[in-house]
Amino acid sequence: MSTVRDLLLARADDTRPGLLFEERSWSWADVVRESAARAAALDVLLDPDRPPHVAVLFDNIPEFTFVLGGAALGGHVVVGLNSTRRGAALAADIARTDVQVVLTEPHLRDLLPNDLPVEVIDVTGERWQTLLAGHTAADVPRREVAEGDLLMLIFTSGTSGDPKAVRVTHQKIAGPGVMLGDRFGLSAAGRQDVAYVAMPMFHSNAIMAGWAPALATGSTVALARRFSATGFLPDVRRLGATYANYVGKPLTYVLATPSRPDDADNPLRLVFGNEANEGDIAAFAARFGCEVIDSYSSTENAVIVQRRPGMPAGSLGMPLPGIKVLSPETATETPDALFDPQGRLLNPDEAIGELVNTEGAGAFAGYYRDDEAESERMRGGMYWSGDLAYRDADGWVHFAGRTGDWLRVDGENLAAAPIERILLRHPAIAEAAVYAVPDEKVGDQVAAALVLRSELSASDLERFLAEQSDLQVKALPRFVRVVDSLPRTATNKVLKRVLSSEPLPASGAVWTREARGTSYH
């Protein structure tokens, strides 16, 4: 194994293109020099007797990569602030991560309160530019940096509550970088791959699946300030991107743009990420002439399930040794899922459990200053992911939603994800979120929020659902909302607690069926 510092030092004399942004470019040697200047600047700014934590509130701009590189060389810690948060929420994130200095851009400065008890520096302003000017020729600092040393604090998406700051070590970035670079053959002999990074760099996906593999292999990092569905293909062509990473729904959004006969005329070779649905994976690969590899992962990166050839439709893949589906109540392994001839899950109460790393924490290095949340994750010496799943008789794991996605309908437990997968089979449905609303008497009723890519009527949906032999009767949505968009985190995860908190009917069309009926009105 190696550290991110080691990976950067290996690029110190590399004159190949290292970074592209808009109309500018830097060689890898330039990137290392810029990073060394930031390491020296941070040494001036940070009190050595306090945690060496610097927060960044940036879009995906070169300064993010230079500060991150500087922290890796100098033994500092970068705290990635989520630009979708505001005011008091950002102030709380800064306070609980022991930040000494916040670096930001002018158009994001107003997101921060004016009374922050730490210095806020505009990286386009005189203070930062003067500081850098004094260190343009700075040598790489002599520091002892170990694989287990902290390099970043990355906040979780916050789908189930306040985001938690995940401790991200050098090993947790360098390891996936080396592994993925080798797995995908990035910049193999005679080829210079270009990694297009449009996912936000304050999140683990952009760092571990985008930036790190490029750094490890000497591929070129091509930054997009922010993800744009309409800008994706023009960027790929202009930058010569051969590799791209994603998390959440970007494939869906790109596929929603008007198609053209020459869409496959582009340099893209491979797209890697997680949380895309099967229909979008196949459609994206066919339309843009590339391979799409989707995987299961999280910011904590403690549970690994791999997609493999021959896996059944709807499966996450095959779990690595030690990854099991356990009952949250008994901490024992759940029985195999049983299906009827139509593919309906017959034993959800027994088969659905939580994905758990039974051998320990895996790559999870803990949460920063959050012992309660860490204890909840590490129960009984095992890592509990918070993700529901069930396992078929051949060992394939199927996602069933988050632990908050259980619905109790007429005394029966239902999981949201299998219902969502059925809804997404309809060609008119681009996105589906299934969530619970209170029953008039006791328990829950099933609600679904749909984003459409083409026209769909209540009667169309009614006929389609009647044809789905694997849809359980109690899983038939009682309420269906057609919306323009779903509430999401910055990393495109649906905020179902927002949907659940909104009264029915709400914005957009709402279709309702009677409690014992099948017709929508």
Protein Blocks (a to p, Z undefined) as FASTA:
>chain_A
ZZfklmmmmmmmmcbdfbdchjbccdfklmmmmmmmmmmmmmmmpcfkbccddcdddddd
fklmmmmmmmmmnopacddddfkbghjlmmmmmmmnopabdcddfklmmmpcfkbcbdcd
dfkbmklmmmmmmmmmgccddddddfklcfbdcddehlnbccddddddfklmmmmmmmmm
mmnopaiehiacddddfbdfkbmklmmmmmmmmmmnopacdddfbacfklmmmmmmmnop
abdcdehjlmmmmmmpccdfklmncfbfbdcdehiafklmmmmmmmnopacddddddfko
paccdddehiaehiabjcdehiacddfklopacddddddfkopafblmlmpccdddfkbn
kjanbjehilklmmmmmgghiacehiacdddfkopacdebjfklpcceehiacdfklmmm
mmmmpmklmbdcddddddfkgocddddddddfbdcdfklmmmmmmmmmklcfklpcfbdc
ddfbdcddfkopacfklmmmpccddehjdddddfkbcbdZZ
